[in-house]
Amino acid sequence: MRQNRLLSIILLLLASGIAYIPYSSQPSQSRRSIAQDQTLDNVIPNSVLSSSLRPRAQEQGAANFTFKELYRMQKKFLDAFIYPANQKEAKKINSTIFSEDVQGRVDITRTFSGRELNTEYIFGLFSNLAASSNDTNAFSLLGYATSYKILHFAASQNIASASTIFQFTFPILPTPVPLVIDTWNVFNAQGQISMYDATFKWWDWAVDSLFASLSQKYNATLLQTVQLATQKIAGSICDIAIKHCNGTNAQYESMQQCEDFLTKKVAFGKSYQLGTPGRNTLLCRMVHQNMVPFRPTVHCPHIGPSGGGYCVDDKSYGDVVGDMYFSNMPFGYSDRGAL
């Protein structure tokens, strides 16, 4: 019975024109795993796979990299993200790891469009954070990555998806903290990141653990720790504002006015409010303070009372979830017009 069923399946496949692809256990540099390098067109002939089922990225002439090439490109990005390599990348101002029209999104912050802006936020933010770790006036709840290990990696054509565990150094904590970041990258024909979507996994839990460590460090209750952090973060932001935001870029008349505004007129913010819904928060301005030295004209408003279009309450939860941000090229298969 089992043999008859197997024979029926084979005959059905042959009748449909689906070729049997033998797999050899002998190692060969010219022979690649189907799961790694072959597209649907290699496995299923045109007579079976209609044009309506092809990935739109392929129809539009997207690059077709091998699995190993995509892995190397992913590693190139991750290597540049790690401190102190990110310092070198940030100094380029326009990192060619990104395409000129790159579109990026980080779940706990916002969307970032263009090469220069992404260079500042992905490389500059963390390199500045590391550089200011010895500044007694600087204070942040953020950390910077010093090492990483890829946990999972899947890739096809010009898309790479990875889950990576990083060791983050937080200047306010005595020991590194592990953070997992899931990324979905799309590369252009030059091997540059054209689109990326990044998610900090278990971020809420990480922030809770951070505050627990701070409470122990300061020998204080959670409420007392938040109050202390509020004062320190506000002082750090205001120090940046007074030093770098002058003339037409000025946001506050004095240090006192700045601290009063940040401690009394905006919310501290929840762990997901570093730039997402309800982003008119102290935490959002904490993120952007590291960007101000790069381009005061652009970033000073972000730490000011107006929020500069970034630290503002302009979207609801539903708005963010429903935002069809990416438009450079399709993310392979999706319900958004891909089939």
Wavefront OBJ file of the C-alpha trace (Angstrom):
o trace
v 0.000 0.000 0.000
v 2.804 2.441 0.971
v 4.729 1.611 -2.236
v 1.639 2.214 -4.377
v 1.057 5.584 -2.684
v 4.681 6.617 -3.241
v 4.491 5.560 -6.888
v 1.324 7.603 -7.342
v 3.040 10.689 -5.922
v 6.049 10.275 -8.223
v 3.828 9.842 -11.295
v 1.865 12.937 -10.321
v 5.041 14.981 -10.015
v 6.342 13.765 -13.367
v 3.030 14.511 -15.035
v 3.152 18.047 -13.651
v 6.627 18.606 -15.079
v 8.352 18.893 -11.713
v 11.887 17.615 -12.086
v 13.541 15.491 -9.451
v 16.718 17.173 -8.239
v 19.224 14.671 -6.852
v 21.269 15.635 -3.817
v 24.780 14.337 -3.415
v 26.436 14.000 -0.018
v 29.801 14.629 -1.654
v 31.069 18.133 -0.802
v 31.525 20.447 -3.738
v 32.056 24.175 -4.004
v 30.022 24.266 -7.185
v 27.064 22.364 -5.707
v 24.884 24.369 -3.327
v 22.104 23.379 -0.978
v 18.631 23.923 -2.416
v 17.577 25.487 0.872
v 20.415 27.988 0.620
v 20.856 29.114 -2.949
v 18.118 27.934 -5.286
v 15.081 30.069 -6.003
v 11.633 28.672 -6.726
v 12.385 28.952 -10.442
v 15.292 26.496 -10.088
v 13.190 23.904 -8.327
v 9.860 24.309 -10.126
v 9.787 24.966 -13.889
v 7.859 27.776 -15.512
v 5.084 25.404 -16.569
v 4.128 24.889 -12.953
v 5.103 28.203 -11.310
v 3.013 30.899 -12.948
v 4.267 34.462 -13.131
v 1.615 35.496 -10.617
v 3.387 33.451 -7.927
v 6.847 34.900 -8.437
v 8.270 37.296 -5.837
v 7.779 40.851 -7.011
v 11.394 41.624 -6.140
v 12.473 39.158 -8.845
v 10.090 40.613 -11.381
v 11.511 44.069 -10.749
v 15.084 42.936 -11.373
v 16.338 42.858 -7.774
v 19.799 41.482 -7.093
v 20.080 37.728 -6.689
v 22.827 37.038 -4.146
v 23.932 33.639 -2.900
v 23.267 32.595 0.663
v 26.934 33.098 1.573
v 27.013 36.556 0.022
v 23.985 37.626 2.035
v 25.567 36.244 5.201
v 28.760 38.217 4.538
v 26.780 41.409 3.941
v 24.866 40.848 7.178
v 28.145 40.329 9.037
v 29.617 43.479 7.464
v 26.760 45.520 8.902
v 26.947 43.896 12.336
v 30.722 44.332 12.513
v 30.294 48.056 11.799
v 27.570 48.373 14.460
v 29.886 47.170 17.235
v 31.906 49.678 19.260
v 34.531 50.968 18.459
v 33.993 50.170 14.755
v 30.832 52.316 14.814
v 32.993 55.387 15.532
v 34.775 54.968 12.210
v 31.483 54.448 10.387
v 29.866 57.489 12.029
v 32.740 59.736 10.930
v 31.946 58.935 7.307
v 28.715 60.958 7.779
v 27.201 59.044 4.852
v 28.000 55.372 5.413
v 27.922 53.350 2.183
v 26.667 50.366 4.146
v 23.326 52.061 3.467
v 21.922 53.056 0.093
v 21.272 56.758 -0.496
v 17.513 56.205 -0.256
v 17.615 53.728 2.652
v 14.449 53.298 4.683
v 14.818 52.044 8.239
v 12.539 51.299 11.164
v 13.346 50.381 14.752
v 10.335 49.264 16.768
v 11.148 51.181 19.975
v 11.991 54.429 18.199
v 10.831 55.593 14.760
v 11.427 55.394 11.034
v 14.596 56.847 9.541
v 14.906 57.818 5.879
v 18.097 58.577 3.967
v 21.747 57.628 4.298
v 22.966 60.487 6.500
v 20.161 60.184 9.048
v 20.628 56.420 9.323
v 24.388 56.833 9.679
v 23.793 59.186 12.598
v 21.234 57.045 14.392
v 22.597 53.549 13.775
v 26.294 54.332 14.184
v 26.620 57.862 15.588
v 24.149 57.549 18.454
v 25.923 54.585 20.014
v 29.455 55.793 19.302
v 28.657 59.147 20.956
v 27.140 57.314 23.883
v 30.373 55.394 24.370
v 32.488 58.525 23.954
v 30.495 60.381 26.636
v 30.651 57.567 29.189
v 33.299 59.495 31.176
v 31.396 62.784 31.052
v 30.012 63.402 34.539
v 27.188 65.542 33.103
v 26.041 62.855 30.657
v 23.390 60.340 31.653
v 21.433 57.834 29.579
v 19.540 54.597 30.066
v 20.917 53.376 26.731
v 23.954 51.224 26.067
v 26.224 50.341 23.148
v 27.043 46.953 21.635
v 30.527 45.514 22.126
v 30.064 41.999 20.719
v 27.471 39.836 18.991
v 26.550 36.307 17.958
v 24.079 35.421 15.219
v 21.532 32.968 16.620
v 19.423 32.385 13.504
v 19.911 33.419 9.904
v 17.779 32.893 6.811
v 18.296 34.513 3.430
v 17.180 34.392 -0.181
v 17.850 36.506 -3.265
v 18.362 39.988 -1.749
v 16.661 39.571 1.645
v 18.290 38.500 4.911
v 16.572 37.811 8.215
v 18.576 37.363 11.404
v 18.171 37.044 15.140
v 21.295 38.286 16.881
v 22.290 38.451 20.536
v 24.452 41.436 21.483
v 26.360 42.239 24.611
v 25.512 45.854 25.452
v 27.592 47.988 27.771
v 25.467 50.417 29.784
v 27.624 53.194 31.294
v 25.322 53.324 34.336
v 25.635 49.583 35.058
v 28.674 47.579 36.218
v 28.193 44.591 33.881
v 27.119 44.111 30.233
v 23.504 43.253 29.396
v 22.494 40.784 26.645
v 19.954 42.074 24.129
v 18.410 40.210 21.199
v 17.657 42.194 18.042
v 15.738 40.699 15.133
v 16.439 42.285 11.748
v 14.939 42.039 8.268
v 17.282 43.563 5.680
v 16.843 44.135 1.963
v 19.968 44.777 -0.120
v 20.258 46.593 -3.439
v 22.406 45.441 -6.369
v 25.478 47.118 -4.830
v 25.104 45.122 -1.615
v 23.927 48.157 0.363
v 21.037 48.027 2.810
v 18.053 49.583 1.057
v 15.483 48.764 3.747
v 15.652 47.339 7.248
v 13.170 46.528 9.977
v 14.630 45.978 13.469
v 12.933 44.738 16.629
v 14.402 44.723 20.132
v 13.176 41.435 21.538
v 12.042 41.403 25.187
v 12.904 45.124 25.467
v 10.264 45.811 28.146
v 11.754 43.090 30.306
v 15.261 44.460 29.747
v 14.181 47.927 30.897
v 12.521 46.461 34.007
v 15.770 44.636 34.786
v 17.756 47.827 34.228
v 15.627 49.762 36.724
v 15.875 46.906 39.209
v 19.670 47.123 38.959
v 19.564 50.917 39.361
v 17.320 50.615 42.403
v 19.839 48.288 43.965
v 22.711 50.588 42.997
v 21.044 53.651 44.535
v 19.504 51.681 47.431
v 16.145 53.195 46.514
v 12.605 52.158 45.718
v 11.490 51.948 42.108
v 9.620 55.257 42.376
v 12.644 56.967 43.914
v 14.853 55.511 41.163
v 12.585 56.866 38.408
v 12.587 60.286 40.071
v 16.368 60.262 40.333
v 16.711 59.115 36.709
v 14.356 61.908 35.634
v 16.589 64.548 37.196
v 19.779 63.034 35.766
v 18.386 62.591 32.247
v 16.957 66.113 32.201
v 20.271 67.546 33.384
v 22.127 65.628 30.673
v 19.782 66.804 27.897
v 19.871 70.402 29.091
v 23.659 70.384 29.233
v 23.685 69.344 25.565
v 21.069 71.967 24.698
v 23.000 74.814 26.305
v 26.305 73.751 24.729
v 25.176 72.999 21.176
v 21.811 74.667 20.556
v 22.601 78.346 20.220
v 21.398 81.236 18.064
v 18.594 80.151 15.761
v 18.960 76.606 17.103
v 18.285 77.624 20.717
v 15.512 75.659 22.425
v 15.573 76.966 25.988
v 16.385 80.350 27.529
v 18.306 78.851 30.416
v 19.344 75.627 32.118
v 16.626 76.141 34.709
v 13.871 76.603 32.118
v 15.061 73.474 30.320
v 15.068 71.333 33.455
v 11.673 72.657 34.551
v 10.145 71.773 31.200
v 11.640 68.276 31.008
v 10.810 67.315 34.597
v 7.382 68.934 34.925
v 5.767 69.330 31.497
v 6.513 66.074 29.684
v 6.008 62.500 30.803
v 8.980 60.300 31.669
v 7.764 57.703 29.184
v 7.312 53.967 29.071
v 9.887 51.506 27.776
v 8.402 51.531 24.262
v 8.150 55.329 24.145
v 11.662 56.103 22.969
v 10.018 57.307 19.785
v 6.877 55.252 19.246
v 3.279 56.340 20.108
v 3.197 58.798 22.996
v 6.686 59.864 22.075
v 6.448 63.352 23.560
v 8.490 62.018 26.444
v 11.692 62.580 28.360
v 12.943 59.184 27.160
v 12.520 60.189 23.532
v 14.630 63.317 24.070
v 17.186 61.176 25.901
v 17.709 59.191 22.693
v 18.047 62.284 20.522
v 20.526 64.111 22.782
v 23.328 61.986 21.339
v 22.511 63.209 17.825
v 22.693 66.948 18.541
v 26.491 67.313 18.182
v 26.320 65.862 14.652
v 23.857 68.353 13.169
v 22.477 70.882 15.671
v 20.224 72.478 13.064
v 18.462 69.153 12.500
v 18.533 67.613 15.972
v 18.225 70.522 18.435
v 14.437 70.750 17.869
v 14.134 67.064 18.807
v 15.223 67.784 22.381
v 13.324 71.070 22.574
v 9.744 71.788 23.705
v 8.261 71.146 20.242
v 9.918 67.742 19.824
v 10.906 68.692 16.278
v 8.537 66.236 14.623
v 10.143 63.264 16.382
v 9.313 63.525 20.082
v 5.654 64.292 19.455
v 2.288 62.588 19.918
v 1.370 62.323 16.257
v 0.353 58.665 15.863
v -1.826 56.162 17.659
v -1.015 52.487 18.125
v -3.222 51.672 15.142
v -1.455 54.277 13.014
v 1.937 52.739 13.701
v 0.800 49.154 13.108
v -0.932 50.096 9.883
v 1.855 52.283 8.535
v 2.978 50.939 5.139
v 6.342 52.700 5.372
v 8.597 50.677 3.102
v 8.462 51.493 -0.600
v 11.937 51.041 -2.123
v 11.180 47.463 -3.138
v 8.923 44.678 -1.867
v 9.875 42.419 1.027
v 9.579 39.301 -1.146
v 6.174 37.748 -0.541
v 3.506 39.695 1.343
v -0.187 40.468 1.109
v 0.666 43.989 0.025
v 0.340 43.429 -3.696
v 3.024 40.772 -3.887
v 0.889 38.058 -5.450
l 1 2 3 4 5 6 7 8 9 10 11 12 13 14 15 16 17 18 19 20 21 22 23 24 25 26 27 28 29 30 31 32 33 34 35 36 37 38 39 40 41 42 43 44 45 46 47 48 49 50 51 52 53 54 55 56 57 58 59 60 61 62 63 64 65 66 67 68 69 70 71 72 73 74 75 76 77 78 79 80 81 82 83 84 85 86 87 88 89 90 91 92 93 94 95 96 97 98 99 100 101 102 103 104 105 106 107 108 109 110 111 112 113 114 115 116 117 118 119 120 121 122 123 124 125 126 127 128 129 130 131 132 133 134 135 136 137 138 139 140 141 142 143 144 145 146 147 148 149 150 151 152 153 154 155 156 157 158 159 160 161 162 163 164 165 166 167 168 169 170 171 172 173 174 175 176 177 178 179 180 181 182 183 184 185 186 187 188 189 190 191 192 193 194 195 196 197 198 199 200 201 202 203 204 205 206 207 208 209 210 211 212 213 214 215 216 217 218 219 220 221 222 223 224 225 226 227 228 229 230 231 232 233 234 235 236 237 238 239 240 241 242 243 244 245 246 247 248 249 250 251 252 253 254 255 256 257 258 259 260 261 262 263 264 265 266 267 268 269 270 271 272 273 274 275 276 277 278 279 280 281 282 283 284 285 286 287 288 289 290 291 292 293 294 295 296 297 298 299 300 301 302 303 304 305 306 307 308 309 310 311 312 313 314 315 316 317 318 319 320 321 322 323 324 325 326 327 328 329 330 331 332 333 334 335 336 337 338 339
